[in-house]
Amino acid sequence: MLIDNHNRKINYLRLAVTDRCNLRCNYCMPAEGIDFVKNDKLLTISELAQVSEVLVGQGIDKIRITGGEPFVRKDLMVLLRKLTTLEGLNDISVTTNATLIGSHIDELKELGIKNVNVSLDAINRETFERITRRNQFDTVHNNLIRLITEGFNVRINFIVLDGQNEQDIIPILELMKHYNVSVRFLEEMPFNGGSKNFASIKWNYKAILEHIAEHYPNFEKLESHPTSTSINYKIPGHKGTFGIIPSFSRTFCGTCNRLRITATGDVITCLYGKPKANIREMVRGKNSVEEVQNAILKAVGSRAKTGFDAQEEHAKTIFDNSMTSIGG
């Protein structure tokens, strides 16, 4: 079992399998993209599987596959097949932009991997294409509807961007009210590859909720799991739910149970913090299991108490990072 220096149990791994993405969302990176790492710096599928096995042995029982866009890796399903065989791993989930998942839906279903988060920041075609800088609206929409109708546990992650997509907040709730889907609204975060700096945001979690309350005043607050990052609600007459994630305000740090490993092997104990170690060369060495175990224990044992404390570790360079390179 992994227990950090603030007595928080760490049982959830967010494992990035690539830093590459086929979209160019303007809140994530500049239009020209970022300098993606060379392939030899990325963990191979077998190395990702090895890292997962080591961490499950240390008490990780939930793994979320992230990127970049995970399905950019053509061998991703090899890893997912391996993960389903790990004893003690109770929950495997994927976060995706839903552009490339279509051909894999049947096998995901067969493997029992049915928890899928879809990043979708607009339901209006023009807004979607302006944010993503790509023409993929129909593909995303079709794959999203297929995931929903085929019984996947779908959560939509919608980052609220001032002056860009706030007009889609109510329409997406209206569109999804007939489906058993959770629409989760996230505060914007500063990980955009240096394309934009900000110290505050207009659309914080309180402003988002106030906006929704103007249209649905009778919503009910739901009880959430203690480690949940989202504050969850139910609108009468809606089949699904909605949630708000204070990703910039960081009100959930006290119960954080997450560990991140990037596609290059960086160990990150807080999204806002600097990497605590890199395990890539350890995994490729002779004593890989023991070295990785010790590195994880050391990283978990020196976690910042909050995201604000973690940010102080590299306050001058935090805006240089892109979400696609730190694992979402």
N, C-alpha and C positions, 0 to 999 in steps of 0.2 A: 504494500500500500504506500502511496506517495502522499506525504503530509508536508506542507510547506512551513516556512518559518513563522507564519501567522496562524498556524493550526488549521489550515484549510485543506480538505481532502481533494487531491487532484485525480480525477478519474476519467477525464474527457480530453481526447487528443484531436486537434485540428491539424490534419496532415496534408500539406500542399504537395501536389505531384508535378506541378509545372509552374513557371512564372509567366508563361505565354498565354495570350488571350486573342481570340479572333474578333473581338469588339474593341473599340477605342473610346470607352465612356469618358466623358470630359471631366468627371469628378475623380477619376482614377489615374489618368495619365494624359500627357500632352497629345495633340493630334498626330504627331510623328512617332508616337510610341516612346518606349524607353529602351535602354540597352539591355536586351535580354541576355542571360548568361549562356555561355557555350555549353553544349550538350554534355561534355565530360565533367562539368561542374554540377550537373544535376544528379541526384540519386537515381540509380536504375530501379526498375520495378522490383527486382530481387532484393535490392538494398532497402527499398521502402517496406517490403514485406518483412525483412529481417528486423528493421527498426520497430515495426508494429508489433512483432512477436515479442521483442524484448520489453516493450512498454506494457503490453497486456500482462506479461509476467510480473510487472511491477504494480499492477492494480488498475491499469486503464481498462475500462469496460465499454467505452463509447468512442468510436472514431468517426470523424466527419472528414470526408475527402473534399479538398478545396483546390484552388489554383491561385492565380490565373483561371483559365477555364479547363477543368479536369479532362474533359473529353477531347481536348486538343491532342492529348497523348493517346495514340492509336492502340497502345498496349494496356490501357487502363483496366480493362475487364480482367486481364490476367491477375492484377493486384486484387481486385474485388473478389475474384474466385478464391484466392488464397486467404483473404481476410475472413471469409465465411467459414473457414475450417478452424479458426483459432478458438480454442476452448477458453471461456471466460470473457470473450468479446460479445456483449449482448446487443449492441446497437451499431449498425453501420449506416451512415447517411452520406449524402452528396449535396454539395452546393454547386449550381450550374447556371449558366445564362440560357440554357435550353435551346441553343442553336444546333448542337451536335448530338443530343441525347436520343433522338428519334430512333435510330437503328439499334439502340441498345435497350430499349424499354422492355422488350420481351424477356431478354436474359436477366435484367435487373429483377424483374418479377419472379422469374424462376429461382433466382438466388435468395429471394426474400428481402432484397434491399428496396424498401418501399418508402423510406423517408427522404424526400427530395425538397430542397430549398431552391426556388427559382428566383434569380435576381431579375426584377422587372420594375423599372422606374417610370413607366408610362404605359397607358393603354390607348393613347392617341398615336397613330402612325407617325405623324409629323414630329411630335415631341420625342417619340422613341428614337427616330432616326437622327434627330438633332443631338440627343444626348449620347447615343452609341456611335455616331458617325458611320453607321453601316445600315444596309438595307436588308434587315433580317426579321422584320416585324411579323410577316406571315408565318415563317418557320417557327419562331418562338411561340406565337399564339396557338398554332396547331399542335405543337408538342405539349404545351401547357394543358390544353383541353384534353389531349389524349391521356396524359398522366392523371388528371383528375378523374376522368370517366373510367379509367382502368383500375381505380381503387388505391392509388398511391396516396400517402400522407403528404400533401403538398402544402408548403408554406411559401408565400410570396414575400420577398424582401424588397421593399420600395424605399429608396433613400430620397428624402424630401430635400429638394434643391431650390433655393430661393430664386424666384424669377424664371424658373424652368418648368417645373412639373407640379407645383402645388395645386393647379387647377384639375389635376387628375386624381386627387385624394378621394373625393367623394364618388366620382364615377367608377373608380376601381372597386370601391366597397359595394356600389350598386350592381356592378357587373358580377361580382363574386358572391352575392347574397344567396344565390340558388345552389351554391356548391359548398361542400364540407371542406373549406379551405381557410387557413389563417393568413390574413394579409397583415404583414408587420411593417410598420413605418419606422425607418431609422433616421436618426440625426446624421447630418453630413459629418464626415471625418476629414482630417487634414492630410490624408495619405494620397496625394495626387501627382506624385513625381515632380513636385516643385512648381507646378503650374499656377498655384493659387495659395496665398497665405491668409489665415484668419485666426483671430483670437476669440471670436464669439460667433454665434449663429442666430439668425432670426427664427428659424424653424426648429426650436428645441422641443423636447418632449411635451412640455406644457402647452406650447403654442399649437402643436399638432393636435393634441387632445381637445383644446378649446375650439379649434376649427371643426373638428368632427362633431363636437357637442352642439354646435350651432345647427347642424343638420339632423343629428340623432340625439336629442336631449335625454332620451330614456335608456341609454346604454347602461349596462351593468358591469361592474368590475368582477373579474373572475379570480379565484384563488390560483396562484402560480406556484410552481415548484421553487423551493428556496434558492436553487442555483440558477434559476431562469434569468436571462438578460432582458426579457420582455415583460412589460406590464400588460396584462391581457384583459380583453373586454368582449362583451356579447351585446349585439344590437337585436332587440326584439324583432322576430320575423325573419332574421337572417339565419341561414343554415350554418354558416361558418362563424368565425370569430375574427377580431382584429387585435393587434398588439402594437405597442410602441417601445422601441429600444433606445434608451438614452446613451447611445454609443459615443457621443461627444461629452455629455454631462457626466457620464460614468457613475451613476448612482448604485450600480450593482456590484462594485468591486469587493465588498465585504464578504461575499459568498462565492467568489470566482473559483471555479473548479477546472479551469482550462489550461492546457499546455499546447503550444504551437511548435511544429517543426516545418521549416520551409523546404522547398524543393531542392535547395542546395545544402541542406543539413543544419541550418541555423536553429538553435533551440531558443524559443522566445516565450517568456513567462507572462508577458503582458503585451498587448497589441501596441501600446504606446511606449514600450521600453526597448532598449538595445538588446541584441542577442546575447545570451548568457554563455553560449558555447557553440561550437560547430562540430558535428559528429561524423561528417562525411568521411574524413580520413580514418577515423576510428573504425567505422563500419568496414572499411576496405583493408584494415589491418588484421593481424593474426589473433589478437585478444579482443576482438570486436565486442562481444557480449558484455564482458566485464567493464571495458572502457566506456561503452555507451551507458551502462547502468550507473556507473559512478558519475559520469557527466550529467546525467539527468538528475540524480540525487543532489548534486552540488547546485545545479541551476534552480531546482525547486526549493532548495534550502536558502536561497538568497533572493526571493521574490520581493518586489516592491509591494507595499501594503495597498496602494491604490494606483489607478492609472495616472493620476496627477503626479504622484511620487516617481513613477516610472518615466514620465515625460521629462522630468528634470535631469535624467541621465543623459539626454541628448536634445535638449530644448532647441539648440541652434540648428540642428540638422533634421529634426523630425519631419519637416515639410518636404524634404528631398525624397522621402520614401514613396513608393507607389504601392497601393493595396495589392496589386497583382504580384508583387515581388515578396510581400511579407505574409501572404497566405490567407488573407481575408479574415 
